[in-house]
């Protein structure tokens, strides 16, 4: 396949490496080379089988629009833009396009999400939850998209809002801790990423999965098919 990787940050650079290791042709664009999506010309996008976005929240929507216009399948690992999610869904559906996004492309984190669904009933049995997330100082969005996903899984429809504490320290890859506390005991669940390689590999495998498919997908819904 021919990949276009948008973003040359730490994760984007790893995506390029993993894609090449898996036998794909890869082009990449740094943020300063693609202001407002202007580098995503029809000529460039005609050479591309799939685009993978690990940019910044303010850059995503322009990239999505350009790829949708040229019917290029897209995988988005950037977070912090989800307030526009329904508009993006409408655009992809209208164009009969292919789009897959995720707050975290680590297989381990998606197993963590499943664990969250398993313990979610605790919220109606006298437990209160708190979420702590820690990332590197350069992460743009706060709280993390992964923490927000956990929050949505755990919060009862009519229950209290679950607090998220966000820490930005050094080069921390990504740590998420959930504390479920009751008068009788405490449940402590933690996922701590050792490197960004798991994120990159998950994104590349998701892009391979998306080939030949149409529709709007979220990574947790397809992770078991990889």
Secondary structure by P-SEA (a helix, b strand, c coil): cbbbbccccaaaaaaaaaaaaabbbbbbcccccccccccccaaaaaaccbbbbcccccccaaaaaaaaaabbbbbbcccccccaaaaaaaaaaaacbbbbbcccccaaaaaaaaaaaaaccccccbbbbbbbbbbcccccccccaaaaaaaaacccccccbbbbbbbbcccccbbbbbbbbcccbbbbbbcccccaaaaaaaaaaaaaaacccccccccccccccc
